[in-house]
Amino acid sequence: INDADVFLGLSAGRVLKPDMVQRMAKKPLVFALANPTPEIMPEEVKAIRPDAVIATGRSDYPNQVNNALCFPFIFRGALDVGATTINEAMKIACVNAVADLAYAEPSEIVVAAYGVETPAFGSDYIIPKPFDPRLLVEIAPAVAKAAMDSGVATRPIQDFALYRQKLSQFVFRSGLLMKPVFDGARRDPKRVVYAEGEDERVLRAVQTVLDEGLAKPILVGRHWVVNKRIEKLGLRFRTGREVQLIDPENDPAFASYWQLYHHIMERRGVTQDLAKTLVRTDNTLIAALMVRRAEADAMICGVVGRFDHHLHHIHDVIGLKNNVNNFAAMNALILPQGNFFLCDTQVTAEPDAKQITETALLAIEEVKKFGITPKVALLSHSNFGSASTVSAQKMRQALEMIKKLNPDVEVEGEMSGDAAISEAVRRQLFPNAQLIGQANLLVFPSLDSANITFNILRQMGDGLSVGPILLGGAKSAHIMSPSAKARSIVNMTAVAVVGAQILKS
């Protein structure tokens, strides 16, 4: 072992002694992979050779060498091309894909799963974690291509981009629902400004947005904070290169921004000094002004702060579409029983029949962007006239108005939740119902009922949410939930881009 650069052990516990490690070359690689007791414990190596890079087969130490990093994905790639064997070229392709992932920025899912600070490539992170969701998407295509190149594939893949998308649907449950939206966004990426550009979730999302070609990102944030966090997270993009950065503390457009805001708000009690202060300190306001000035096509905000605060600025600066009187919010919910869209989950506490009608019509158009035919249920405690309460009557009135304004839509109500989901229940209550099958767009009589139902279903049904999707804006603007993860921000970026495309057409 004298002057050895690498020790690779697959033998028995504690056979490598500290004095042996001491005699190894500079910066040695010590792979002590015996389980459950390694050939030498990592703390023993660090005590005498702090320059060593150590790996074990255990999950409670850095650099776990786990066969689960390879074998499921080798088989996936081999099966997908009908490989007649698993050859050395396929194994090497797998190894190279694993190595490349070690250099990539760690996944948010990995950080959450292991409960540690964000790992970056270095002595304690030379190999991806076994839970990294990108292993499937990176290794299987590499193995499949190697099988094709080496002549052992009987079903060659023609479109690798499509193949990777299909694999992503195994990793991200939102993949199938979001596919039409992602495809639409990629066709014509728009400029999306992120108000909370310093947030780590936003920065992770922006890297994915760039990788998937969904948008042209703009970040609002202090340059020294943003750049420090990009470096900390090990992200590959750079401000001023792939991503534009608007620094509120040093923005050349500051004067034109506050003057525009003052012009909009001067008759609502906003003085010049207050306009300057707000534009200097409120990133959502800056993002909204950029969209108003056509310096961005869409905006994402809300991962920090209250929904109503963000909506206030969007309402004042961007405003509503022509002939629309109110904003509304819709959440998509992916459940084992199907995909459902719920509204209004955020904005109007007690909507009247006209507001419910307007919300439903806006939601119908939004659902179509997902490639889904809306099947609308107007919900109530009452079933088809069984009660005459105020809430039941307004849902009845909304039904008539929706049918008049959009006679082609499949809509029914007022009905209880079980009747909306189960055609059998609905037929028993009202055999002549004009809704066929399971409703997928659920319109509620109040904000309380919509929001409570949404959160219960999300938790009890292990649901995955897309949204909130803000409806009714003159420009494409969306307010995320403070609990949003990076993938949710990616999803909403695609929604924002498609919305901007439609509004510009």
CORSUL-V203375 format. One record per backbone hydrogen bond with DSSP energy under -0.5 kcal/mol. NH is the residue of the N-H (numbers start at 1). CO is the residue of the C=O. E is the energy in kcal/mol with one decimal. If there is no record, write none. Layout:
((NH;CO;E) (NH;CO;E))
//
This chain:
((3;23;-3.0) (4;1;-2.2) (7;29;-2.9) (9;7;-0.5) (9;31;-3.3) (14;38;-2.3) (15;12;-1.0) (16;39;-1.7) (17;15;-0.6) (20;17;-1.0) (21;17;-1.7) (22;18;-2.1) (23;19;-0.7) (23;20;-0.7) (24;21;-1.6) (25;4;-2.3) (28;25;-0.6) (29;5;-2.8) (30;28;-0.6) (30;53;-3.0) (31;7;-3.3) (31;29;-0.7) (32;30;-0.9) (32;55;-2.1) (33;9;-2.0) (33;31;-1.0) (38;36;-0.6) (44;41;-1.0) (45;41;-1.6) (46;42;-2.6) (47;43;-1.6) (48;44;-1.0) (48;45;-0.7) (49;45;-3.3) (52;49;-2.3) (53;28;-2.6) (54;52;-0.5) (55;30;-2.3) (56;63;-1.3) (57;32;-0.5) (61;58;-0.8) (63;124;-0.6) (65;56;-3.1) (65;63;-0.5) (66;64;-0.9) (69;66;-2.4) (70;67;-1.7) (71;67;-2.2) (73;70;-0.8) (74;70;-2.2) (75;71;-1.9) (76;72;-1.8) (77;73;-2.3) (78;74;-2.5) (79;75;-3.0) (80;76;-2.1) (81;77;-1.0) (82;79;-0.9) (83;78;-2.9) (84;152;-2.1) (87;85;-0.7) (91;87;-1.8) (92;88;-2.8) (93;89;-2.0) (94;90;-1.9) (95;91;-2.3) (96;92;-2.7) (97;93;-2.0) (98;94;-2.2) (99;95;-2.5) (100;96;-2.4) (101;97;-1.9) (102;98;-1.3) (103;99;-0.8) (103;100;-0.8) (104;100;-1.0) (106;119;-0.6) (111;107;-1.8) (112;108;-2.2) (113;109;-2.5) (114;110;-2.2) (115;111;-1.5) (116;111;-0.8) (122;125;-1.2) (125;122;-1.9) (132;129;-2.0) (135;132;-1.5) (137;133;-0.6) (138;134;-2.1) (139;135;-2.9) (140;135;-0.5) (140;136;-1.2) (142;138;-1.2) (143;139;-2.8) (144;140;-2.7) (145;141;-2.6) (146;142;-2.1) (147;143;-2.3) (148;144;-2.0) (149;145;-3.1) (150;146;-2.1) (151;148;-1.2) (152;147;-2.2) (153;147;-0.9) (154;81;-1.2) (154;82;-0.6) (155;81;-3.0) (160;158;-0.5) (163;159;-2.0) (164;160;-2.6) (165;161;-1.8) (166;162;-2.2) (167;163;-2.1) (168;164;-2.2) (169;165;-1.1) (170;166;-0.6) (170;167;-1.3) (171;167;-1.1) (172;168;-3.3) (173;171;-0.6) (175;172;-2.4) (178;174;-2.7) (179;175;-1.1) (182;178;-3.0) (183;179;-2.8) (184;180;-2.0) (185;181;-2.5) (186;182;-2.5) (187;183;-1.2) (188;184;-0.8) (188;185;-0.8) (189;186;-0.5) (190;214;-0.6) (192;190;-0.6) (192;216;-1.6) (193;298;-2.5) (194;218;-3.1) (195;193;-0.6) (195;300;-2.5) (197;195;-1.2) (197;220;-1.9) (199;196;-1.4) (203;199;-2.2) (204;200;-2.5) (205;201;-2.3) (206;202;-2.5) (207;203;-1.7) (208;204;-1.8) (209;205;-2.9) (210;206;-2.4) (211;207;-2.4) (212;208;-2.6) (213;210;-0.9) (214;209;-2.2) (215;209;-0.5) (216;190;-3.1) (217;215;-0.7) (218;192;-2.3) (219;244;-2.9) (220;194;-2.0) (221;219;-0.6) (221;246;-2.3) (226;222;-2.7) (227;223;-2.5) (228;224;-1.3) (229;225;-2.1) (230;226;-2.3) (231;227;-1.9) (232;228;-2.3) (233;229;-2.5) (234;230;-0.6) (234;231;-0.8) (235;230;-2.1) (240;243;-3.2) (241;238;-1.5) (241;243;-0.5) (242;238;-1.0) (243;238;-1.6) (244;217;-1.6) (246;219;-3.3) (247;245;-0.6) (248;246;-0.7) (250;247;-1.6) (252;250;-0.6) (254;251;-2.1) (257;253;-2.3) (258;254;-2.7) (259;255;-2.1) (260;256;-1.8) (261;257;-2.5) (262;258;-2.8) (263;259;-2.2) (264;260;-2.1) (265;261;-2.3) (266;262;-1.8) (268;265;-2.3) (269;266;-0.7) (270;265;-1.6) (271;269;-0.7) (275;271;-2.5) (276;272;-2.4) (277;273;-2.3) (278;274;-2.8) (279;275;-2.4) (280;276;-1.7) (281;277;-1.5) (282;278;-2.3) (283;281;-0.7) (286;282;-1.8) (287;283;-2.6) (288;284;-2.5) (289;285;-2.3) (290;286;-2.2) (291;287;-2.0) (292;288;-2.5) (293;289;-2.4) (294;291;-1.4) (295;290;-2.9) (296;290;-1.0) (297;191;-2.0) (298;191;-1.6) (299;476;-1.7) (300;193;-2.4) (301;478;-2.1) (310;306;-1.7) (311;307;-2.6) (312;308;-1.9) (313;309;-1.3) (314;310;-2.1) (315;311;-3.0) (316;312;-2.2) (317;313;-2.6) (318;314;-1.8) (319;314;-2.4) (321;472;-2.6) (324;321;-1.8) (328;471;-1.6) (330;469;-2.1) (331;342;-2.4) (332;466;-3.0) (333;340;-3.3) (334;464;-3.4) (335;333;-0.7) (335;338;-2.3) (336;461;-0.5) (338;335;-1.7) (340;333;-2.5) (341;440;-3.0) (342;331;-2.8) (343;442;-2.0) (344;329;-0.7) (345;329;-1.6) (349;347;-0.5) (351;348;-0.5) (356;352;-2.5) (357;353;-2.2) (358;354;-2.5) (359;355;-2.6) (360;356;-2.6) (361;357;-2.4) (362;358;-2.3) (363;359;-2.7) (364;360;-2.4) (365;361;-1.5) (366;362;-1.7) (367;363;-2.7) (368;364;-1.5) (369;365;-0.7) (369;366;-1.0) (370;367;-1.6) (371;368;-1.9) (372;367;-1.1) (374;372;-0.6) (376;410;-2.8) (377;441;-2.7) (378;412;-2.4) (379;377;-0.8) (379;443;-2.9) (380;415;-2.3) (384;382;-0.6) (384;414;-3.3) (393;389;-2.5) (394;390;-2.2) (395;391;-1.5) (396;392;-1.8) (397;393;-2.4) (398;394;-2.2) (399;395;-1.8) (400;396;-1.6) (401;397;-2.0) (402;398;-2.8) (403;399;-2.3) (404;400;-1.7) (405;401;-2.4) (406;402;-2.9) (409;406;-1.5) (410;374;-0.7) (411;409;-0.9) (412;376;-1.8) (414;378;-0.6) (415;378;-2.0) (420;416;-1.5) (421;417;-1.6) (422;418;-2.5) (423;421;-0.6) (426;422;-2.0) (427;423;-2.8) (428;424;-1.7) (429;425;-1.9) (430;426;-3.3) (433;430;-2.0) (436;434;-0.5) (439;420;-2.4) (440;375;-2.1) (441;375;-2.3) (442;341;-3.4) (442;440;-0.6) (443;377;-2.7) (443;441;-0.6) (444;343;-2.4) (444;442;-0.5) (447;349;-2.1) (450;446;-1.9) (451;447;-3.0) (452;448;-2.7) (453;449;-1.9) (454;450;-2.4) (455;451;-2.3) (456;452;-2.3) (457;453;-2.7) (458;454;-2.3) (459;455;-1.8) (460;456;-3.0) (461;457;-2.1) (462;459;-0.8) (463;458;-2.0) (464;334;-1.9) (466;332;-2.4) (469;330;-3.3) (470;468;-0.6) (471;328;-3.5) (474;319;-2.5) (476;297;-0.7) (477;475;-0.9) (478;299;-1.8) (480;301;-4.1) (480;478;-0.6) (484;481;-2.2) (489;485;-1.7) (490;486;-2.1) (491;487;-2.6) (492;488;-2.4) (493;489;-1.8) (494;490;-1.8) (495;491;-1.9) (496;492;-2.6) (497;493;-2.5) (498;494;-2.4) (499;495;-2.3) (500;496;-2.3) (501;497;-2.4) (502;498;-2.1) (503;499;-2.2) (504;500;-1.6) (505;501;-1.0))
//
